[in-house]
Amino acid sequence: MTYLQFHLVFLLPALILAGIPAWRVRGRLGTRAGWALFAVPPIALAYTTPWDNYLVWKGVWYYGADRVVGTIGYVPVEEYLFFVLQPLLAGAVLYGLLGRLAAHGSLPARPSSPSGVRLAGAVPWLVAAAIGALLLGTEHGTYMGLILAWASPVVSLMWLFMGPAFWRLRRATLPAIAFVTVYLWIADALAIRWGIWAISDRYTFGVEPLGLPIEEATFFFVTTVISVFGVMLFLVPGMRGPTEA
């Protein structure tokens, strides 16, 4: 299987299945729902491109030349497409869950947030960023360090800005993160098994539960969190009163 075929099998069908109901419920989600879903992919593309080019240049992950249609810089064209498809998929799943809550009148009616919810959500991600920085000083911790140092500060800032809304809408945000993360874990494990891409033993810990390197599992988790929270940042200000941060 090529990288493009991977998208055709795993990403595009899932996006269509999640996207159709998401588009149907957008009218329930406020004034920004028509475009909030599409605001995150270009930002994700811009932020991830230099980081991922560095990973491939360093040899943290690599791919077979016969599995991709071409490269821009060091990174396959299909990888850039993934940077767009993942936040669209995560956002579409989130829309669907929020739409169901709205249809049943279950969107929270602006209750007071738990005390200290902003710091309680932001501090662990800052700790993760610090751990990532420390891991960058080790060879086998390089990939994990690059993931944590790159992604964790972003999640921490998002939580500081709108953590109460994320928490109040956890009946949608948490399932969206869980579903998309697990789905991508399965897809990634199969892609590695089929040789579409490979992860360096030199820069990883060698821990591979169910055939998925722990670094890859972490990557898909944190990028899904960023995708869901990113869509929320654009969507929530246009939603009706209940979800204000």
C-alpha positions as CSV (number, residue, x, y, z in Angstrom):
1,M,0.0,0.0,0.0
2,T,1.2,3.5,-0.8
3,Y,0.9,6.5,1.4
4,L,-1.8,7.9,-1.0
5,Q,-3.7,4.7,-0.8
6,F,-3.5,4.9,3.0
7,H,-5.4,8.2,2.8
8,L,-8.0,6.7,0.4
9,V,-8.6,3.8,2.7
10,F,-8.3,5.3,6.2
11,L,-8.6,9.1,6.2
12,L,-11.0,10.1,3.4
13,P,-13.8,7.6,4.1
14,A,-13.7,8.4,7.8
15,L,-13.8,12.1,7.0
16,I,-16.8,11.7,4.7
17,L,-18.7,9.6,7.3
18,A,-18.0,12.2,10.0
19,G,-18.3,15.2,7.8
20,I,-21.8,14.7,6.4
21,P,-23.5,14.8,9.8
22,A,-21.2,17.5,11.0
23,W,-22.3,19.8,8.1
24,R,-25.9,19.0,8.8
25,V,-25.7,20.1,12.5
26,R,-23.7,23.2,11.9
27,G,-26.7,25.4,12.2
28,R,-27.1,24.4,15.8
29,L,-23.6,25.4,16.7
30,G,-23.6,29.2,16.4
31,T,-22.5,31.8,13.9
32,R,-19.0,30.5,13.4
33,A,-19.8,26.9,12.7
34,G,-19.7,27.4,8.9
35,W,-16.0,28.2,8.9
36,A,-14.5,27.2,12.2
37,L,-13.9,23.7,11.0
38,F,-11.7,25.0,8.2
39,A,-9.7,27.5,10.2
40,V,-7.4,25.0,11.9
41,P,-5.9,22.9,9.0
42,P,-3.9,25.8,7.5
43,I,-2.5,26.7,10.9
44,A,-1.7,23.0,11.6
45,L,0.1,22.8,8.2
46,A,2.2,25.9,8.9
47,Y,3.1,24.9,12.4
48,T,3.9,21.3,11.6
49,T,5.8,21.6,8.4
50,P,9.2,22.8,9.7
51,W,9.0,20.4,12.6
52,D,8.3,17.4,10.4
53,N,10.9,18.3,7.9
54,Y,13.4,18.3,10.7
55,L,12.3,14.8,11.8
56,V,12.8,13.3,8.3
57,W,16.1,15.2,7.8
58,K,17.4,13.7,11.1
59,G,16.1,10.3,10.3
60,V,13.6,10.0,13.1
61,W,11.1,8.6,10.7
62,Y,11.5,7.6,7.0
63,Y,9.5,6.2,4.1
64,G,10.1,4.1,1.0
65,A,10.5,6.2,-2.2
66,D,8.1,3.8,-3.9
67,R,5.4,4.5,-1.4
68,V,5.0,8.3,-2.0
69,V,4.2,10.4,-5.1
70,G,6.9,12.9,-4.3
71,T,8.3,15.2,-1.6
72,I,8.3,18.9,-0.8
73,G,11.5,19.6,1.1
74,Y,12.2,16.3,3.0
75,V,8.5,15.4,3.6
76,P,6.2,13.4,1.3
77,V,3.3,15.3,-0.3
78,E,0.9,12.9,1.4
79,E,2.2,13.9,4.8
80,Y,1.3,17.5,4.1
81,L,-2.2,16.2,3.1
82,F,-2.4,14.4,6.5
83,F,-1.7,17.7,8.3
84,V,-5.0,19.0,6.7
85,L,-7.1,15.8,7.0
86,Q,-6.5,15.1,10.7
87,P,-7.8,18.4,12.0
88,L,-10.8,18.2,9.6
89,L,-11.6,14.7,10.9
90,A,-11.2,15.6,14.5
91,G,-13.3,18.8,14.0
92,A,-16.0,16.9,12.1
93,V,-16.3,14.3,14.9
94,L,-16.5,17.1,17.4
95,Y,-19.2,18.9,15.5
96,G,-21.3,15.7,15.4
97,L,-21.0,15.3,19.1
98,L,-21.8,18.9,19.9
99,G,-24.8,18.8,17.5
100,R,-26.2,15.8,19.3
101,L,-25.9,17.6,22.7
102,A,-27.6,20.7,21.2
103,A,-30.4,18.6,19.7
104,H,-31.2,17.1,23.1
105,G,-30.8,20.4,24.9
106,S,-27.8,19.1,26.7
107,L,-25.3,21.9,26.1
108,P,-24.3,23.1,29.5
109,A,-26.0,26.3,30.6
110,R,-23.0,28.3,31.7
111,P,-22.5,26.8,35.1
112,S,-19.6,28.2,37.1
113,S,-16.3,26.4,36.2
114,P,-14.5,24.4,38.9
115,S,-12.0,26.6,40.8
116,G,-8.6,26.8,39.2
117,V,-9.6,24.9,36.1
118,R,-7.4,26.9,33.8
119,L,-4.2,26.2,35.9
120,A,-5.2,22.6,36.6
121,G,-5.4,21.9,32.8
122,A,-2.4,24.0,31.7
123,V,0.2,23.1,34.3
124,P,0.5,19.4,33.4
125,W,1.1,20.3,29.8
126,L,3.9,22.7,30.8
127,V,5.4,19.9,32.9
128,A,5.2,17.7,29.8
129,A,7.0,20.4,27.8
130,A,9.8,20.5,30.4
131,I,10.1,16.7,30.2
132,G,10.3,16.9,26.5
133,A,13.1,19.5,26.7
134,L,15.1,17.1,29.0
135,L,14.6,14.2,26.7
136,L,16.1,16.1,23.8
137,G,19.4,15.6,25.6
138,T,19.2,11.9,25.1
139,E,19.4,9.9,21.9
140,H,16.6,7.4,22.5
141,G,14.4,10.1,23.9
142,T,14.8,12.3,20.9
143,Y,11.5,11.6,19.2
144,M,9.5,11.8,22.4
145,G,11.3,15.0,23.3
146,L,10.6,16.6,20.0
147,I,6.9,15.7,20.3
148,L,6.4,17.0,23.8
149,A,8.5,20.1,23.5
150,W,6.7,21.0,20.2
151,A,3.1,20.3,21.1
152,S,2.7,20.6,24.9
153,P,3.2,24.4,25.1
154,V,0.5,24.9,22.5
155,V,-2.0,22.8,24.4
156,S,-1.1,24.6,27.6
157,L,-1.8,28.0,26.1
158,M,-5.0,26.8,24.6
159,W,-6.2,25.7,28.0
160,L,-5.2,28.9,29.7
161,F,-7.2,30.8,27.1
162,M,-10.3,28.7,27.0
163,G,-10.0,25.8,29.5
164,P,-13.3,26.4,31.2
165,A,-15.2,25.9,27.9
166,F,-13.2,22.8,27.1
167,W,-14.1,21.4,30.5
168,R,-17.8,22.4,30.3
169,L,-18.1,20.7,26.9
170,R,-16.1,17.6,27.9
171,R,-19.1,15.4,26.9
172,A,-18.1,16.3,23.4
173,T,-14.4,17.1,23.6
174,L,-13.3,14.0,25.4
175,P,-15.1,11.5,23.2
176,A,-13.9,13.3,20.1
177,I,-10.3,13.1,21.2
178,A,-10.6,9.5,22.3
179,F,-12.3,8.3,19.1
180,V,-10.0,10.0,16.6
181,T,-6.9,9.1,18.6
182,V,-7.7,5.4,18.8
183,Y,-8.7,5.3,15.2
184,L,-5.4,6.9,14.1
185,W,-3.5,4.5,16.4
186,I,-5.0,1.6,14.6
187,A,-4.3,3.1,11.2
188,D,-0.7,4.0,12.1
189,A,0.1,0.6,13.5
190,L,-1.1,-1.0,10.2
191,A,0.9,1.5,8.1
192,I,4.1,0.7,10.0
193,R,3.4,-3.0,9.7
194,W,2.8,-2.7,6.0
195,G,6.0,-0.6,5.5
196,I,4.4,2.6,4.3
197,W,6.7,4.4,6.8
198,A,9.1,3.4,9.5
199,I,10.3,4.8,12.9
200,S,14.0,4.9,13.8
201,D,15.1,2.6,16.6
202,R,18.0,5.0,17.3
203,Y,15.8,7.9,18.4
204,T,13.0,6.0,20.2
205,F,12.6,4.0,23.4
206,G,11.7,0.8,21.7
207,V,8.4,0.5,23.6
208,E,5.8,-0.8,21.1
209,P,2.5,-1.9,22.7
210,L,0.5,-3.8,20.2
211,G,3.0,-2.9,17.5
212,L,2.7,0.9,17.9
213,P,5.7,2.8,19.1
214,I,4.9,4.8,22.2
215,E,6.1,7.9,20.5
216,E,3.7,7.5,17.7
217,A,0.9,6.9,20.2
218,T,1.8,10.1,21.9
219,F,2.0,12.0,18.6
220,F,-1.5,11.1,17.5
221,F,-2.9,11.8,20.9
222,V,-1.4,15.3,21.3
223,T,-2.1,16.3,17.7
224,T,-5.7,15.2,18.1
225,V,-6.0,17.3,21.3
226,I,-4.6,20.3,19.4
227,S,-7.0,19.7,16.5
228,V,-10.1,19.5,18.8
229,F,-9.1,22.4,21.0
230,G,-8.1,24.4,18.0
231,V,-11.6,24.0,16.4
232,M,-13.1,24.9,19.8
233,L,-11.1,28.1,19.9
234,F,-12.7,29.3,16.7
235,L,-16.2,27.8,17.3
236,V,-17.0,28.6,20.9
237,P,-17.1,32.5,20.7
238,G,-19.9,32.2,18.1
239,M,-21.9,29.6,20.1
240,R,-24.9,30.8,22.0
241,G,-24.2,31.9,25.6
242,P,-23.9,28.5,27.3
243,T,-20.4,27.8,26.2
244,E,-18.6,31.0,26.8
245,A,-15.2,30.5,28.5
